[in-house]
Amino acid sequence: MPAPSLSLPARVAVRRRAPLPGLGLSLGLGLAWLGVVVLLPLAALAVRAAGLGPAGWLHALRDPRVRAALELSFSASLLAALIASLAGALVAWVVVRYRFPGRRLLDALVDLPFALPTAVAGISLTALYSANGWIGRWLAPYGIKVAYTPTGIVIALVFIGIPFAVRTLQPVLETLGREPEEAAASLGAGRFTTLRRVVLPELLPALLTGFALAFARAVGEYGSVIFIAGNLPYKTEIAPLLITIRLEEYDYDGAIAIAALLLVASFVCLLAINLVAARVTHGGRDD
Amino acid sequence: MTERAPRDPLDAPAWLRGLLIAAAVLVLLVLLVAPLAMVLGAAFAKGIGVWWAALREPDARAALRLTLFTAAIVIPVNAVFGLFTAWAVTRFEFRGKRVLLSLIDLPFAVSPVVAGLCLVLLFGAHGWFADWLAAHDLKILFARPGIVLATLFVTFPFVARELIPLMQQQGADEELAARSLGAGAWTMFRKVTLPNIKWGLLYGVLLCSARAMGEFGAVSVVSGHIRGLTNTLPLHIEILYNEFDSTAAFAVASLLAGLALVTLVVKFWLEARHPEALARTHRRPS
């Protein structure tokens, strides 16, 4: 819908006489709600984590079971975010650059992991990849076990991560003009050189952002993983699951220590994303 | 996005294009379509009668009721506060706006289990508010209020995140015009703002609904898993699955998968009919 175009002086005059209403109300309510629903609970965790003291932290982190769970969570999430980024780049490229029947359907499907509840995804992936499942039965003869192994965890995390990779890359690909590529081609660059030296640098911030989002989500993911993981301590037990186990054992300090580490990881990811965004904005390509 | 002329020098050769398209289709078939098909296949594996019986079972109905109860509180509350927040962020300049935007995104990045634990630390037996709650004979943890609070936490960004880029794109010109013609705040909102953002709002509400009804990790920590009392649909699925009643688990799961499909279909339809209604190129995933 076309916006009515006001000339600049008229707009300035309007703004002076009748500014938009509701700054105090909307900002006040928004902040209050954010504070009560999100910040207060997180503050409780931060305060309790600080209260653990060096001895409490050492005790929690020396536990080999905790270390195994954290190692598994971080390594599986890294691998899954990497795979999701590659697969997501492929899907985004095909959906944006090529025209073929079913393209829009393919595009719409990408959002499925956002909409499908994690527990549903979890039991479904487990059934698919168990030894007699639709996919698992084709892998079993080759001795490939997916369900109840770290491989299964990675597959669940790739499922969760793919839309993040596609949806951050897609808008950048769409706004990427043809001119730089045409210029490179006209200067004699081969297709591969053009992709590597012209397209890839443009996409890199979005690729990194998608990777960080997928990783942040994967580290904390619970529902889709716990069914397919098998949850053997030291082997296939992820960190979020260990938090719930510690809670059930009334080991609050143990749960708080793991949770605080996961929270720090989330903050680092958000910070990295904002830094990438700030650098892109600084370069004059704010989108 | 316009149709390209044939024989474009930038286009890959036909064989390579076909290969890439086939690879992308295969990736999405194996990774995304197969799990969805599995849910529906397993849910109806023993016939529609067994499927219906699993949904009619009293515990399943109690879980459905609790899930709808939670959604009925969370969705309107989130929609209203999402609107207010989006209005403040897109129509005014103030210090700390970037920080506020990051804070709105925070629940996307925080593990649902961590969110649940935070609520335990506030309202649990040794929590900050434990004495006050005991004195007033209030129960939040292992009861409905805890489930609602956990769901509010994880769905916090959904509506705001859908509206902010859309309202930024649209700008305030139409609203300023309405004000200059003497419209009151409510008239301006009802006649100008709401019609402009209604499809984006609808999609935000749908995403929020799917997540609110499907939330598992955070609710699992605070619910206490009391069958028939504090089990939501996803928790009920877990119980059935762990009792090796996988047909019933998938039957209940098919309800939530249906909701997810509706969400996708509505979005598909919105993008086809009202391409300007969703801030597509600026949207960040939820």
Interface residues (C-beta under 8 A of the other chain):
Chain A: M1 A3 P4 S5 L6 R11 V14 R15 R17 A18 P19 L20 P21 G22 L23 L25 S26 L27 L29 G30 L31 W33 L34 V37 V38 L39 L40 P41 L42 A44 L45 R48 A87 L90 V91 W93 V94 V95 V96 Y98 R99 F100 G102 R104 L105 L106 A108 L109 V110 D111 L112 P113 F114 A115 L116 P117 T118 A119 V120 A121 I123 S124 L125 A127 L128 G133 W134 I135 I155 V158 F159 I162 P163 F164 R167 T168 P171 E174 T175 R178 E181 E182 A185 R191 L213 A216 R217 V219 G220 E221 Y222 G223 F227 P240 L241 I243 T244 L247 Y252 A255 I256 A259 L262 L263 S266 F267 C269 L270 N274 D287
Chain B: M1 E3 R4 P9 L10 A12 R17 L20 I21 A23 A24 V25 V27 L28 V30 L31 L32 V33 A34 P35 L36 M38 V39 A42 F81 F84 T85 W87 A88 V89 R91 F92 F94 R98 L100 S102 L103 I104 D105 L106 P107 F108 A109 V110 S111 P112 V113 V114 A115 L117 C118 L119 V120 L121 L122 H126 G127 W128 L149 L152 F153 F156 Q170 G171 A172 D173 E174 E175 L176 A177 R179 S180 A185 M188 N196 L207 A210 R211 M213 G214 E215 F216 G217 S220 V221 P234 L235 I237 E238 Y241 S246 A249 F250 A253 L256 A257 L259 A260 L261 T263 L264 K267 F268 E271 A272 E276 R280 T281 H282 R283 R284 P285 S286
